[in-house]
Amino acid sequence: MTAPERPLLAHCGSSVTNGPIDDSKVEEQYKLRRLSFSESPMLLIPLDSSTNSGPSLSDCEISIIRTPQDDQFETEKDGSEVNLDDPCPEENKQSHEPTVDKDKTMTSLMPPVAMKSKRSSSTSNDLYHERDRFRARFESFNPPTCAITEDLPGRSEPGLQEYEEISTKTKKLNLQPLSASTSMECTMSFASQNPEDILPLDRNSAYFNSYKPCPVSDATRVLDLRLVTPSQLSKALKWYFNTPLPPTGHMFPWLHGLHPENFAQRSFFIANTEKPAHLLSHESSLDCMKPELARFVMCVETSSFTPHDASKILRNTVAAEEILQRVEFARSEVRRFVSSLIPQLFPSEQFPHIDLMALAGAIIQDCLDTGFMPAFIDSDPKRGVSLRNFHIQVNKIAACADFVVYCHEETHGTGTCKCMAFARLLKVAQITENRDMPFKFDVFVFARNTEMQDDFQEIWTVRDSSSFLANLDARRKTQLNLSDLTRNIPNTFSSWDADYQVKEKLETTVMSAASKLNLNVWLGNIWDHQIMMQFLKEDPQTADIIKITPMKGVRSTYCDPQNSLLTKSFADLTDLDLVTLLPPPRSHWQLFVHCHNDASFPSQKLLNELLFKYTITSRKASEVQDIHHLDFPSSGSVGFGDCRQDNLMSIVNTCKLLYLYSSSVTDGSIASLIYCSDGYTELSLLIFCFLMYAEDIPLETAMLKLHLQYGRPYYVFNSDVQVLRKLEILLRKYSPLRLGDDIIWSQAEAISQQEINLILLRPKSRGSEGKNSIPRRLRLGYIASDSSSESEDSDCDDFESENDMGMEKSWVEDLEGSLPSRILPHIYLGSLKHANNLTVLSKLGITKIISVGESLEWLIKSRFYDHNDVTVETSEDGNVEMIHINPKCMNYNSSGKRCDVTSVMKLNNLQDDGIDDLSRALPQILEHVQEEFENSNGTTKFLIHCRVGVSRSATVVIAEVMRRLKLNLPQAYLYVRVRRLNIVIQPNLRFMYELFKWDEKERRRTIENRDAKNEAHTEDLRVIDWFVMCQEIKKLNQPFLRG
């Protein structure tokens, strides 16, 4: 019986050069086209994808199918010893390439699919992601699953045999039933390219013939597996990493994950497409949504971790268990499934020369030997709408990737390892995934012994070493072991393919390293305590590298790019000693106060002893041998119920001890270190207590001074603000600046219960109620004069009396003490709440706002226009508004309490919905920032915000950091992530992909500039692949996932 003609998608890669490629040319390659199978019983693959362009290839016909010569093929296995050192054994000199039917012609071009315009409205999905406060809900609606959907109705196709056992057995095995080939109505294809202009691993490439067939085996010959040498892989990866990723619109919404059973996710993204009822039906297939033109390269490691190969893996490496389903059922079920699968992939009427029973037997044996099935994991979420499915990207990309299989086993060179078995399973999974185009993607086995590994360093990268973090307390974010720094992660910054958890930990350590506060009191993190204790041990092995190094020059802030490992260049360094890059001890710390959740307040007895001792003790470190450790409750752990007499006395006397102990600031004096796990969260409560006590200042001033003058990050909770409000009165009463000579340093302060009751039960001051006070003209008893008018009641002075009353304090309660995150000296990243608080903006000196998709409350109130002249410039499409603000009253801005903002750039029609495109507005935003930066010599401060400050605005800030600091995407992402402090930045999946494209654009500009100057360079268009970075982001987010 003649098999019906089936469409085969012609595939050509992007235009290739050793350098970057213009995105506009890539867009033009996306043309609709399809080819056809021959009616011949042999499987025929066209080698030339176009009849109109490109050089024609050889007309010879070469079959990938051979007639079985042994009736005992069923029992034969791919287990004979062969030598992979010779990529072309003598018996394999003949080619096994697919055959071309010269008499067949291409079908006509398919018309493009019409798409409706984007939906008129969408939902914002910004969520709070606060570390330590609550766990982020990255996967609350769609927990990851490794199971493939059950019981989907199968669909048959003429010419293919229907097997009744499939539906029954797939339910038991939890494997997706195979459906016949789906409609190609929505299929897209490249226009034809020259063979030299496509991925060298592509079967249409002129280089493909150079890949020798794998050693003789019936199963490998049928599946046409190939060997790839290090030099060949180097050439392929060089082409691959210098070719742009497919356009964003081509990859989405498919990358979000569109499970057939997830009606909510599908309807969210496809509601406005052509024939939505058909696309949303349970029986419909979403294969037409799959980006058929996308082509990735994925290396699959099949060996377990062994010490001798610990340092290097191939780039883009994933483990087999990340993409293939495991065997989790009886052997009989495996046999039944595979025996039913193979005839569907190779119908006997089309492939009469294949011994299906023997092929199935070989695949069954591979399943039993490896423990994996020939099926990809389907991790698309089955319920809920999720826009941040980073955890499924490896599985998504596996469906459109060429594989390079390798291992580090000693038997790899003889061919007796499991690489061949895994390669066959992957190839069957590829054919299952793309049955209309079974050889669109290929599987290669790495012949690593044929050439020296050192000769091709560009194909290798460091192995992830974050496993050593499992030995550390996860709550101690800056805790590090000296031995690990030299043994496990010496080269972590030489590669951006792995170790993001380690990089984040190291960057946090440097960013929050110890700095001086008041007198000789220092703030720091666990690393500062660790390195000082190592110094005090006087270990001869570390004496040369660990020394007290006082800070010199101007005090640096945590947002200073100089306080970063990510901005340093380690490209030329080998065997990097990270200990020398981390902060050394900065002073003679001998009094340590550790703030943590399990701590209690210091006892009165201990505080009394220390106060008495250090009233009469020298402050020279050379004369003081004692080292003291105190514990103090962390921020967020103290409430009103803890404000008992003994606890409040302990707080005051702890501040008194710190002041006394650290009173000498001369060189060589003893100092105190207040530290916590990350250097800013748990210690914030004690720090504000100490500043109010030592400097006799209110809470608002202490917060601003810590941020602006001392340059320290901090994070407080709402409960902290309430407690600190009460403690402010008590701490300032006993401040040395108030008591002067009346203070008795040798004794702890004794506070009566009556005094405490007066403080705790004292009503709120008028100032703190200012924002809720009744306007003057509405108060009972207010009589307007004959000359009074509405305009007079709203003049500048009246506006001040009604709105500024208590504003100094109200912003602390409004924002719960939190300030926007300072990412760069001129860039703040915050929320809509921050943007709506004019007092905070004024105090921080922020004069420019970029509102990404949100509207400011104060900007839309008519009263604001009574005191300001506002002009608006709007772009032609209405998506960008530039709002200029000039106060009418001269004293309006001079008070520092009102609107000091001079301009607002507002981006309209931009939601965090995984659909809206931010990249179009990005150049205009960054141009605006650059213009203001140049005009003010970097002194103008911007607040970039969306609703929460984790997705839309975070994406803009990452792009600004990339351009400003000349960093790649991974560097900029980690730089912003660390400085957002307790808020986890989470640009949605589409925004992250747009950042990839933006990074490509920026790097292309750099490469072109260097080429124009004839400067040598080795940069690639991408330093990391899409699915690899998604995997690293998944690991970073893992501690915050529920359950």
N, C-alpha and C positions, 0 to 999 in steps of 0.2 A: 504494500500500500504506500502510495506517495505521500510524504509528509507535506502538510500545507506550508505555504510560505510564511515565515515569521520575521518580524522586523528585527534588525540588529542595529544598534546605535553606533554610528561612526564616531570615533573619538580622536580628537587631536588635542595636544596640550597647548599651552600658551606659547607665545613667541619666546624663543630662547636666546639668551646671550649670557656671557659670563657676568654681566652686570645686570642692574635692575631693568624692569620693563614698565612702560607707561600703562597706567590703568585704563586709559581710554582705548588702547589697542586691545586690552583684555576684554573690555565690554563688547567690542565689535566682533569678537570671536564667538559670541553666544548666538548662534543661528540654529534654527530648527532643521533637522535633517535625520533621515533614517535609511538604513540599508536593509538588505534582505538575505535570509539564508537561501542556499541552493536547495532544489528539490532532490538533489543527490542524497543517497543514504549516508554519505560521508559528511562530517561536520566541516563546513567550509567557512573560513574567516577571511573577509577581504583585507588585503594588505594595503591597498590604496583607498583612502576614505573619500576621495572626490574624483569626479571625472573631468572637472574643470580646471583645477589648479594643482600645483605640486608636481614633482617629477614622478613618473611612473616607475614602479618597482618591477622586480622580476616576474615574468609570466609563468614560471614553472609551478607545477602543482606538487605540494609536499604534504602528505597526510600525517596527522597526529595519531591515527589509529592504525594499529597493525593487527593482522589476523593471528589469533592465538595459535601457537605451534605445539602447545602441550596441553593435552586434555586434563592434566593434573594441575592446571593453573589455580584451581580452587584452593589447593593446599599449599601453594607456593607463597612465600612471604619475602618481604624486602629485607632479608636479614643477612645476606652474604656480605663478607667483608670486602669493601672497596676502598680505594685510596682517594680521598678528596684533595690531596695535595696536587693531583693531576686533574685539572678541571675538564679534561677531554680524554677519557679512557679510549683505548684503541677501538673497542667495540661500540663506541658511541660517536664515532666520527661523522656518521650520517646525521642529517638534520631531521628534526621532528616538528617542523613548523606546520601550522595549519595550511590547508590547500586553498588556492584561489580558483574559482570557476570563471574562466575567461569569457564564457558566453553570457554571463549574467550582467545586467546593468542595474544601476541605482534607481530607486524609486524617486519620484519628484519630491521637492521640498514641501514640508508640512507647513501650513499657515500657523503663525504664532497664536498662542492662546490669549484671548482678550481678558483683561483684568479690570475690575471696577476700581474706581478711585478709592482712596483710603477712607476708612470710616470716619464719620463726622465727630465722634466722641470716643474717648477711651478712659480707662480707669488708672489712676495713679497707684502704683504698687510700692511706693517708698515705705520701708519698715525700719523701726529702730533695731539696731544690732549693737547692744551694749555688752561689753565684756564684763564678767563678774556680777553684773546686775541681774541679768537673766540670760538664758541661752537663746541664741538666735534661732529663728524658725526657718532655716534655709529649705528644709524639706518637710515642713509640717503637713502639707497637702499631698505630697507625692514621695513617700519614702522610697529609696532605691531598691530595686529588686533585680535578682539575677535570673528570674524565671521568664520564659517566653509564654505568650498568651495561649490559653487553652480554648479549645472548642470554637474556633472561628470557622464559619461555614466555608467549605472548600468550593472552588469554582473550577470547572473542567474546561479544557480547550480541545478543539478538534485535533486529532492526531496523537493525543496523549491518553494513556490508559488510566482509568480511575481505579484506585485500590481502596477497597472498603476498610482494610485493616488500619489505614493511616489514621483515621479519625479516632478509632478506638484506642490505639496504642499511644497516640500523642497525648491523650488525656492522662494516661498512666505515667508517661515519661515527662510530662509537663513541657513538651516541645510543640512548637507551632506547626499545625498541619500545612502541608505544601499546597498552594493554590496554583492553578495554571497561570501561564504568563498573562500579565495584566495589560490593559489597554495602554497604548503608547500615545494617546491623544495629547497628553500634557508633556511629553518628552521633549527635552531641549538638547541641542547639540552644537558643538563648535563648527565653524566653517573650516574648510580644509587648510592644513598647514603643511609646510615641507617636512619630511621625515626628520631632518636635523633640528627642527624647531619645536620638537615635543620631548617630553620626558624620556630620557634614555632607557628607562625600564618599560616604556610603552611598547607593545607588540608592533605598532606601526612605525616605530623608530628605526632608523637605519642602523643603529647600534645593537638592535635586539639580536641579530644573528651572531654577535660576538659572545653571547651568553651560552655556554655549552650546556647540553642536556645533562641532567643528573645521571649518575651511574645506572647501568642497565637494571631495569625492574619493570615488570609489566604494568604495575599500577602507576609508577612515576611516568612511564612513557605515555600512557593513556592521558594522564593529567598534564603532561608536558611541563614538568618542573625543570627549572634551570639553576645553574650555578652562577654565582657572582663573586668575583675576586675583589680584594681591597681596592685596587686601582679602579676597577669598574664602578664599585660603589662610591668611591670618592668623586668620580665624574658625575654620577647620577645625583648625589647629594649636593654637589656644587650647583648643578643646574636647578635642582629643586628649591634650594634656599635662596636663590636669586631670581625666582619667578614669583610674581605676586599671587597671593591667595585669591580664590574666586571672589567676585564682587559680593558685597553684603546681601544685596537683594536676591542673589542666586542661592545663597546658603540658608536664608531664613524665609519662613518660620521653621523649616525642617530641623534645624539644629536645636530648637526648643524642645523637641520631642512631641510627636503627634501619635500617641497610641490609639489604635482603632477603638478601644473601649473608653477612652477618655473624652467624653463628649464635651466637657467644659473647656478643655484645652483646645480641642479642634474648633469648636464654635467660636472661641475667642479670636483665633487667628484666621479663620476661613469664612467667617460670616458674610463677608462682602465680596467673595470671589464668585466666579461664574458658576451657575447652577449649585448654590449652596446646599439645597436639599439632597442632591446626589452625593456631594462630598461629605456631608455630615451623617449620612446613613451608616449603620453598623456594617452593612455588607460591602460598602464601597472600599476601594483600596486607595491608599495615599502614596502609592509608588510614584504617581505623577508629580508629587510634591518633592520628591527626592532630587537633589542636585546631581543629575547624571553626568555633568561635565567635571565635577570635583574629582581631583585625583591627588591622593596623599601617599606618603611613603611611611611605612610603619615597620620597625624591626621588632622581632619577637624572640625573646630569650627563653630557652626551654630548659636551661640548667639551673640547679639550685646554687645558692651563694656559697662560694668556696674561697678560702683565704688567699690563695695564690693569684686569683683574678679579681680581687676585691676592688681595685682602683678604677678599672675602665669597663665601659659598656659602649655599644654602638649608639649613636644619636637616635632619638625618636624610639627608644626601646620601651616596650611594654612587656609584661609577663603574659604567658599563655592564658592563665586563669582570668585575666582581665577582659578577654575578648571571646573565649570559647566556653561553652557550657560544660560543666563537669558531669561525669557519669554518676548518677545518684540513684541507680535502680539496678535490678537484676540483669545478669548477662543476657538472659533470654529476651528481655525487653530491648536491649541494645541490638541484638541480632535482628529482631523483628523490625525495628525502626529502620536500620540501615538497609535491610533487604527490601523494604518498601521504598526507601528514598532513591536508591541507585536507579531502578527502572524508570522513575519519573524524571530523573536528570538526563538519562540516556535512553530514550524510547527505542525499543528494538527495531521498529520500522524505520527509524532514522539512522541507527547505529547497529546494523546487523553483525558487524565484525567484532563487536566488543563482547567478551564473555562476561555478562553482567554478574553471574554468580561468583566468578573468581574475583572480580573487582570488588563486589560487596564483601567477600570474605577477607580481602586485604584491608579494607576500611574498618571492618569489625575488629580485626586483630589490632589495628592501630588504636582504636577506641579503648580496648582492654589493656593495651600496653601503656598508654599515656594517661588514662583516666578521664579523657575528654571526648565530647561528642563533636561531629562535624557540623556544628551549628553555632552561629554567633549569639552572644547574649543580647537579649532585647531588654534594655533598661529604660525605655520610654515610660514616663510616669503614667499609671493607669487611672489616676484620679486627681482632681484639683488643677488649678491654673498656677504654673510656676514659670518664672522668667529667668531663673538662675540655676539651671540644671547643668552645672559644671561637671557633676559626677557622671554624666552619661556621655560625655563627648568622646571618650576613647571608644566606646561601643558604637557611637554614631559614625565616627570616622573609619572604623574598621570595615564598614559596609562599602566604602569607596576608596580602598587603599591597596597598594601593592605591598606584599610582605617580604621581608628578608629574615629568614629563620636562622638562628645561630645558637651556639652554646659554648661553654667553657670546659666541657668535659674533655679528658685526654683522648677519648675514643672518637672524637669528632672527625679527626683526620682519616680514620678508617671507615667511616660511614656506618659504624655500629651503634652510634648514639641514637637518641630519639628525634633528631632533627627531621629526618625523612618522614617519620610517622606524623609529626606535627605539620609538616609541609603538606602532606596529602590531606589531612583533616582540614587545614585552612583552605586548600584549593576546592574541596568539596563544598565547604561553607560559602566560598565565593560564588561557585556555580549556583548554589541554592539561592543566594541573595540576588544574583543577576542571571537568571536562567535564559533570558532572551539574548544576553551577551556573555556567554560563559567564559570567554577569554578576553574580556575587557580589562580585567585586572589579573595579575600574575603573582606567583609565589616563587621566591628564589631561596636557595640555600647558600649560606655564606661559606666560602672556601677560605677560611682565615689562615690556614697553614701555608698557603701558597706564596705569601709575601710577608715580610716582616711588619709587625704591627707598628713599630716606631716610624716606619716610612710614610704612614698615612694617618697622622695625628688628627687631621680634620674630621675623620669619620667617627672618632671616639670622643667620649665625654666621661665626666666623673660619675661614679656610682653614688646614689643617694646615701648619705651617711646620717640622716636624721634618726635612724633607729637607736642611736646612743642616747637620744633624749628620753627614751623610755625609762632609763635608769635614774632620771632626775624627777624631782617633784614638779608636776605640771603647773602648780600654783606659783612656783618661784620662777618668774619669767626671765630673769637675768642670771639665774644660777648656772655656772659653768664649771667643769672640771679641767684642771690644768693639763692632765694627761690626755683628755679628749681633744683639746685644742691643737695638740701636736701630732696625735696619732690618727685621729679620724677625719679631721676637716682641715688639713693644711691648704688645700687648693679649692676651697668652696667658692671663692669669688673669681676663679678663673673660668668658670662655666656657668651658664644661666639655664641649663637643662634640668637642674635638680637642686636639692638642699634649700628650698625656700623657707622651711621651718627653721633651719639653722641660721640662715641669713637674717630672718626676722628677729630671732633671738639676739644675735650679735648686734644688729642695728639698734634694737631697743636698748641694749646695754650701753652703747656709745652715746645714743641720744639723751638718755636720762642719767648719765654719769655724774659723779659728785661735783657740786659747785657750792661756793660759799654763800651763806645767807647773812645773818646779822652776827657781828663780832666774829668768833671763830667757830660758829655752828655751821655744819655742812649738811647738805641733803644729797642722798645718793641711792644706790640700789644694792642688791645682794652681791653683785660682783665687786663693788667697792669694799664691802666688808670682807669678802673672800680674799681679795688680793692684799688687803692690809694685814689680815691674820697670817697670810703666808709670809709677808715681810717680817712680822713680829716673831715668827719662828726662827728667823735667822738661818734658814736652810742654805748651806753653801752651794747647792746645785742651782738655786734660783737667785742667789745674791747679785749676780751680774746683770740680770734682766729686770728684777723687781726692786725699784728704788723710789723713795719719796721724791716726786717731781712737782714742785709748786707751780701753780698756774701763772702764766705771764701774759701781759698785755691786757687788752680790753676784755671785759667779761663777755663771753659768748652766750647766745641763747640756744634753746633746743631746736629752734627752726633754722639755725644757721647751717647752710650746706657743708661748712667746714666740720661740723659735728656729725659726720656721717661716714660710714665705710662704703656706702653705695656710690659715693661720688669720687672715690679714689680709683686709680688705675692699677690693676694687678696683672695686666696682660703679660708683662715681661718677667714676672716673678714666678719662680718654681719653689716648691717645698716651703710655702708661705708659713711663717711663724706668727700665728694670730695673737699670741700673748703680747708681742711687741706692738700690735696695733690697738689693743684694748687699753682703756685708761689705767694708768698707774696710781698708786696712792698719792693723794695731793697734799696731805698734811699729817701731823702726828695724832691721828685719831686713837684715843684710848678710852673714850666713853662712847658706847654704842647703844642706841635706842632702836629696837626692832619693832616696827608696827605691823601687826598681823591679826587675822581674824580670831585666833584662839588665845590671844593675850588677855591678861587682866591688868588692872591699873597697878602701878608700883606701890608697894606697901609703905605706909607712913614711917615705919621703923627704918627701912632701908634708906629712904630719902633723908631722914633726920641724920643718920650716920654719915652719909656722903656730904651733906651740907656742912656739917661740923668739920669733917676732915679737910675739905677743900677751902675752908675759910682760913686755915692756917698752913696749907701746903703750897709748895712752890708750883709755879705754872710752867717751868722748864721741863720739856719732855725727857731730857737726859737725867733729870733728878726724880722722875715719877715712873715707877715700874708697874704699878697696878693698872689692870685693865678691867673695866666694868661693862656689864651687859644688862640692859633693862628691856623689858617688854612693855608695849603700849597698845591698847585696842586700836584697830584699824578704822578708817573712815567707813561710815555706813553701818557700824556695829554698835553704836552708842545712841540710845534714845532717851526720852524724858524719864523713863523708868530707871535709868542708870544714874540719874542726877541725884545721888544720895550724898550725904555729908562727907563721908570718907572718900568717895570717888572725886568729888569736886575739889577737896583739899589735895588729893593726889595730883590732879591736873595742874593746879596752881603751883604746887611745889616741884613738880617735874620741870615746869618752865623756869622756876627759880633756880634749880640745880643746873640746867643747861646754860643759863645766863652767867651764873657764878663760875662754873667750870671752864667756860670758853671766853672769859672776859679779857684774856690777854691775846693780843693780835700780833705780837712781835714774832720774828722768825724763831723757829724752834720751840714754840709754845705748844702745850697740849691742846687738843681740839676734840670736839664731839661730832659724831656722825649719826644722823637720823636716816634710817634706810628702810626700804620695803621691797617687795618682790619685783616691781617694775619701776620703782623710783619716783612714782607720782600719785598712785591711787590711795594705798592704805595709809600713807603718812600725811595726807592733806589735812586731816582733823588736827593733829598735833601741831603742824606747821602754822596754821592760822591762829591757834591758841598762843603759840610762842610769839608770833609777830605782834598780836594785839597786846601781849604782856610786855614784850621787850621794847616796843616802840610807841606804846600807848596810842594806838590808832584804831579806828572802827573797822569792822569786818570788810566793808566795801573797799576801803583803802588798802587793807592787807591783801585782798584778792588781786586788785589791780597792780599793786607793787610787786607781788610775787611774779606776776605774769610779765609786766613791762620792764621793771627795773632789775629784778633778779633773774629773769629769763628762764623760769622753771615752769614745766607743765604741771598741771594739777587737775584733780577730778574730785568733786564732792557730790554727795547725794542730798536729796531733799531733807532727810532726817538730820544730816549734818548741819544744814543751814538753820534749822529750828533750834538745835542745841547750841550752836555757836552764837546765835542771837542772845541767848540767856547768859552764856559764859562771857560774852563781851563786857558786860557790866562788871562782873566779878574780876576778870583778868586785868582790866584797865585800872580798877581800884587799887590793886596790889602791884601795879607796875612800878619798877624802880624809878622811872622818870617822874612819877607822882610822889612816891614816898621819899625819894632823895636820901638824905642822911638818916631818916627815921627807920629805914629798913634794917632788920637784924639778920645778917646773912647766915649766921651759925645755927639758926633755928628755923624749923618749918613753920609756915603760916598756919595759924589756927583760926578756923572760920566757924562761927556759931550757927546753930540750926536756925535761929531767928533771922540771921542775916541771909541765909540761903533761901528761907521762905519768902522774904521780901523780894529777892531777885526773881525767883521762879514764878511767884504769883503776881508780879508787877504787870499791870496792863500794858498793852502795846503803846508805844509812843505815838504822838500825833503824826510824826513824820512817816512812820510805817504805814499809816492809814491814808496817806495823802492821795494815793491814786483812787481810793474809794470815797473820798470826801465829796460832799454835795457842792456843786458849783455855786459861786457867790450869789449870782442873780436868782438862784432857785432856793436859797436858804430862807427859812422862816424868819420874817421880820425885815427882810431886805426891801428897801423902798428906793425906787429909782427916782432921780431928780428930773425936773422938767426938761433939762438939757440932755438927759440920758438917752441913748439910742442903742440900737442893736449893734451898730458898728463899734460904739464905745465899749460895750460889754465884751467885745471880742478883740480889743486892741492888744498890742504886744504886752503891756503890763498886766492886763487882766488874764491873758493867756498864760503868762508866767505864774500868776498867783493860783490859778486853778489847776495847772498841769504839772508845775515843777515842785509843788509842795511834797517833800519827802521823796522826790525822785531819786535822790542819792542812794536811798536804801531800797526802794521798791524793785529795782532791776535784779537784785540778788534773789528776792523771792520769786519774781517772774520767771527767771531762768534757772531757778534752783541752784544758783551759784556757778553754773557752767558758762564758760565763754566759748566762742567759736575757736576751732583749732587753727593755730598759726602754722601753716605749712612752709611758707617762705617768708622772709622779712616783710614782703609787700603783699602776701596772699593769705587771707583767712578763708577757711572752709567751714560753713555752718549751716544752720537750719533756717526755716522761715521764721521761727520764733526769735532767733538772733536778729534777723533782718528787720523785724518789726519793733525792736527795742532801740529807739533813737538814743537813749542815754548811754547804753553800752557802746554803740557805734561812735558816739562822740568821745567817750572816755578812751577808747582804743585808737582814736585818730583815723577811723575809717571814713573816707569821703567818697568812695566809688562802690557801687553795688552792681553785681551781675545776677539777675534773678532768672534762673533756668526753669521756665515753665510755671512759675508761681507769681501771684500778685501781692503787693505790699498793702497792708491794711491802711497805714497812715497816708499812703499815696492816693488812695481813692476817696478819702473823706473830704467833703467840701470845705471844712474848717481849715484844712491844711493850705488850701489855696487863698484863704484870707490873709495869710502871712507870707506867702511865697509866690514868686512868678515862676510858672512852669511852662516850658516849651517842649514839644514832642516831635521827634523826627521818626518817620516810619518807613520801613523798606517797602519795595514795590509789592512783595507778596504778603506784607503785613505780619510776617513772622518775627521781625526784630524791631523793637521800639527803643529809641534813645531819648531818655527823659532828662532834661537839664533843669536844675533847681537853683533859683536865686532868691534869697530872703528879701522881703520888702523892708523890714526894720533892721537898722544897722546893728542894734544890740541883740538881735535875735540869735545870731550864731555866736556872738562873742561870749555869751554866758556859759557856753560849753555844756548846756543841759538840753539843748533842743536839736534841731536838724542841722547837722554839719555836712550832710551828704549833698554833694553838688551834681551828681549824675547817677542815673540808673539805666543800665542796659537790660531790657526785658525781652526774653525769648518766649514767644507765644506758640501755642499748638505743639507743645513738646511735653509729652507725658512719659512716665517710666512704665511703659506697657509692653516693651519688647517689640514694638512695631515702629515707633517714631524714630526718625533718623536725626542724630545729633551732628554727624560729620559735616553736613552742609553749612551749619552755622559756626562750626569750630574755627575756621580761618578768620572770620570776622571778629569773633570774641578775642582771639589771641592777638589780632592786629590792634584792637582797642587797648588791650592791656599793655602791649609793647609801646604804643604811642604815648600813653600816660607815663609809663616807666621812663621813657627817654626824656619827656618834657620835665619831669620832676626829679630826674637823676635817681630814680628808685625810691623816692620818699613817699609817693602816693600809695595808700593802702586800699586794697580791694577786699570786699566780702563777696565770695561766690557761694550761692546757696540754691537749694531747691526746697523740697518740703522738709526733709530730714537731714540731708547732707551726706548721703551714702551712695547715691547712684548717679543722677544726672550731673549735679555739681561736682561730684568726685571725679567723674569722667573728664570734665573740663579742666580741673586742677591737675590731674595726671598728665594731660596733654601739655599744659603750661610748664610743668616740671620737666617733661621730656625736652621741650624746646629751650627753656631757660638754662637748664643745667647740662644740656647735651647728653641726656641719659637715654638708654633704650627702654622699651616698655616694661620689662621685669624690674629694672632698677627703679623707675619712676613709680610703679605700682607699690613696691615695698616701701619706698620713701614716704609716700602719702599715707599708706596703711599704718605705718608705725606712728606717724605724727597726728593721726586722727584720734589717737589715744584710746579711750574705751569704746569708741564707736567703730564697728567693723565696716569698712567701706565695702559696698557690694554693687558695683555697676552691673546692670543686667547683662545677659549673655550677648545681646546684640551690640550694646555699647562696648563691651570688651572686644568684640570682633572689629568694630569700627576703630578702636584704638590700635589694633593690629594693622589695619589698613593705613591709619595715620602714621604709625611708626615706619611702615614701608615707604610712605611718601617722604617723610623727613630724612630717612636714611638714603633714599634715592637722590635727594637734593645734595646731601653731603658727598655721595660718591661722584655725582656729576661735577660738583665743584672741584673735587680732587682730580678727576680726569681732565678737566679743563686746564688745571695747573700742572698736568703731567706728574702728579704726585702718586707714588705707589701706595696701594692700600689692599687690605685683605678682608674688608668688611663684607658680610653677606647682607642681603635685603632683610632677612629675619635672623635673629639670634636664637630663636626658639620657635617650635611649631605650635600651632593652635591647640591641639589636643594635649600636648605635653604641659603647657602652661595651665590649662584647665584642670589637669590632674594635680598640679602643684597647688592651685587655689583650693581645690577640694581638700587637700591635706591641711592647708592652713585653717580652713573653716571647721575641720573635724572636731576640735575641742568644744565648739559651740553648738554642735548638733544635738538634738534631743535624743535620748535613749540610745 
